[in-house]
C-alpha cells in the first residue's frame, strides 16, 4: 500500500522535492479518490498492458537507447514498484512468469522483441553494439502520430506506410 506522499511522488519529476496534486472529480467519485489519497485503497499499475507502446515512444525520444536503459527506465516506474510488492498481480502479463521480482526485466525484453518483430525498432543483437536500440521510420510515426493500442501483426506495415506518405 502506498502512503500519501508516495502516491503524490508519482505526479512529480525526480528532481522535484515537493509537489501538489489537485484531484477534480464528480461528487460520486469523491469517496474513491479520498480513499486513494489516504492510502486505504491499493492501487495497481496498468502500464504493463501497453508497455511496448511506451517503450517505443521513449526509444523515439532518445530517452532509451539500449536494453539496459530500457530496464532502468522501467525500474523508475510505478509499475516496477508494484511488481516488486505484488508480483502475483502481474503474472499473466509475462510469458513464463512465476511472480518473481525479476519479471520486470523479462517484460522489457518481451516488449522490445515485439517492437523489433513489428519493425518499429532496430535491436542490435550481436557485435560491439549489442543491445543498442533505435527507432525505425515506422516507430517514429507510431510514437509521433500517437497510434497506440495496436496489435503486432503484418497488418501494421501497410497502415503505417500510408501515414508515412502523408504530409504532416
C-alpha positions as CSV (number, residue, x, y, z in Angstrom):
1,X,0.0,0.0,0.0
2,X,1.3,3.4,-0.9
3,X,1.4,6.3,1.5
4,X,0.0,9.8,0.7
5,X,3.5,11.1,-0.1
6,X,4.4,8.2,-2.4
7,X,1.1,8.4,-4.2
8,X,1.9,12.1,-4.9
9,X,5.5,11.2,-5.8
10,X,4.2,9.7,-9.0
11,X,2.9,13.2,-10.0
12,X,6.3,14.9,-9.9
13,X,9.6,14.7,-11.6
14,X,12.6,13.1,-9.9
15,X,14.3,16.4,-9.5
16,X,11.3,17.9,-7.6
17,X,11.4,17.9,-3.8
18,X,7.8,19.0,-3.3
19,X,4.6,18.6,-5.3
20,X,1.0,19.4,-5.1
21,X,-1.8,17.2,-6.6
22,X,-5.2,18.6,-7.2
23,X,-7.9,16.0,-7.9
24,X,-11.0,17.2,-9.6
25,X,-13.8,14.7,-10.0
26,X,-17.5,14.2,-9.9
27,X,-19.1,14.0,-6.5
28,X,-19.9,10.3,-7.0
29,X,-16.1,9.6,-7.3
30,X,-15.0,11.7,-4.3
31,X,-15.0,8.8,-1.8
32,X,-12.9,6.7,-4.2
33,X,-10.2,9.3,-4.6
34,X,-10.2,10.2,-0.8
35,X,-9.6,6.5,-0.1
36,X,-6.7,6.5,-2.6
37,X,-5.1,9.6,-1.2
38,X,-5.5,8.4,2.4
39,X,-3.8,5.1,1.5
40,X,-6.9,3.0,2.2
41,X,-7.0,1.5,-1.3
42,X,-4.3,-0.4,-3.0
43,X,-3.5,1.0,-6.4
44,X,-2.1,-1.2,-9.2
45,X,-0.4,-0.1,-12.4
46,X,-1.8,-0.7,-15.9
47,X,1.4,0.3,-17.7
48,X,2.2,-3.4,-18.4
49,X,-0.9,-3.5,-20.7
50,X,0.7,-1.2,-23.2
51,X,4.4,-1.2,-22.2
52,X,5.6,-1.7,-25.7
53,X,4.0,1.5,-27.0
54,X,5.5,3.5,-24.2
55,X,9.0,1.9,-24.8
56,X,8.6,2.7,-28.5
57,X,8.0,6.4,-27.6
58,X,10.9,6.6,-25.2
59,X,13.2,5.0,-27.8
60,X,12.0,7.5,-30.4
61,X,12.7,10.4,-28.0
62,X,16.2,9.0,-27.2
63,X,15.4,8.5,-23.5
64,X,16.1,4.8,-24.1
65,X,18.9,3.8,-26.3
66,X,19.8,0.3,-25.2
67,X,18.4,-2.7,-23.3
68,X,20.0,-1.5,-20.0
69,X,18.5,2.0,-20.2
70,X,15.1,0.4,-21.0
71,X,15.4,-1.7,-17.8
72,X,16.5,1.3,-15.8
73,X,13.6,3.3,-17.2
74,X,11.2,0.5,-16.2
75,X,12.7,0.4,-12.7
76,X,11.8,4.1,-12.2
77,X,8.1,3.4,-12.9
78,X,5.2,2.8,-10.6
79,X,4.6,-0.5,-12.5
80,X,8.0,-1.8,-11.3
81,X,7.4,-0.8,-7.7
82,X,4.0,-2.6,-7.8
83,X,5.6,-5.6,-9.4
84,X,8.0,-5.8,-6.6
85,X,5.3,-5.6,-3.9
86,X,2.6,-7.6,-5.6
87,X,4.2,-9.8,-8.3
88,X,1.3,-12.2,-8.5
89,X,-1.0,-9.5,-9.8
90,X,1.2,-9.2,-12.9
91,X,1.9,-12.9,-13.6
92,X,-0.4,-13.2,-16.6
93,X,1.4,-10.3,-18.4
94,X,4.7,-12.1,-18.6
95,X,5.3,-15.3,-20.5
96,X,6.8,-17.9,-18.2
97,X,6.3,-15.7,-15.1
98,X,6.3,-17.2,-11.7
99,X,5.6,-14.0,-9.9
100,X,9.3,-13.2,-9.2
101,X,10.8,-9.8,-8.8
102,X,13.0,-10.3,-11.9
103,X,9.9,-10.3,-14.2
104,X,10.3,-6.6,-15.0
105,X,13.4,-7.2,-17.0
106,X,11.7,-10.1,-18.8
107,X,8.7,-7.8,-19.6
108,X,11.1,-5.3,-21.1
109,X,12.8,-8.0,-23.2
110,X,9.5,-9.3,-24.5
111,X,8.2,-5.8,-25.3
112,X,11.5,-4.9,-27.2
113,X,11.2,-8.2,-29.1
114,X,7.6,-7.3,-30.1
115,X,8.7,-3.9,-31.3
116,X,11.6,-5.3,-33.2
117,X,9.4,-8.0,-34.9
118,X,6.9,-5.3,-35.9
119,X,9.7,-3.3,-37.5
120,X,9.2,-0.4,-35.1
121,X,12.7,-0.5,-33.5
122,X,16.1,-1.8,-34.6
123,X,17.7,-4.0,-31.9
124,X,21.4,-4.9,-32.4
125,X,21.8,-8.4,-31.1
126,X,25.5,-9.1,-31.9
127,X,28.8,-7.3,-32.0
128,X,30.3,-4.4,-30.2
129,X,26.9,-2.5,-30.3
130,X,24.9,-5.4,-29.0
131,X,21.8,-4.3,-27.1
132,X,21.6,-0.9,-28.9
133,X,18.1,0.3,-29.8
134,X,16.9,2.8,-32.3
135,X,13.6,3.8,-33.7
136,X,12.7,3.0,-37.3
137,X,10.7,5.3,-39.5
138,X,7.6,3.3,-38.6
139,X,8.4,3.5,-34.9
140,X,8.8,7.3,-35.1
141,X,5.5,7.6,-36.8
142,X,3.8,5.4,-34.3
143,X,5.0,7.5,-31.4
144,X,4.6,10.9,-33.0
145,X,1.2,10.4,-34.5
146,X,0.0,8.8,-31.3
147,X,-1.0,5.4,-32.6
148,X,-1.4,3.3,-29.5
149,X,-3.0,0.0,-28.6
150,X,-2.1,-1.5,-31.9
151,X,-1.7,-5.2,-32.4
152,X,1.7,-6.5,-33.5
153,X,0.7,-8.0,-36.8
154,X,1.6,-7.9,-40.5
155,X,-1.4,-5.6,-41.0
156,X,0.6,-2.8,-39.2
157,X,3.1,-2.1,-42.0
158,X,0.5,-1.0,-44.7
159,X,-1.2,1.3,-42.3
160,X,2.0,3.0,-41.2
161,X,3.2,3.2,-44.8
162,X,0.1,5.2,-45.7
163,X,0.7,7.5,-42.8
164,X,4.4,7.9,-43.6
165,X,3.5,9.1,-47.1
166,X,1.2,11.8,-45.8
167,X,2.4,15.3,-45.2
168,X,2.3,16.1,-41.5
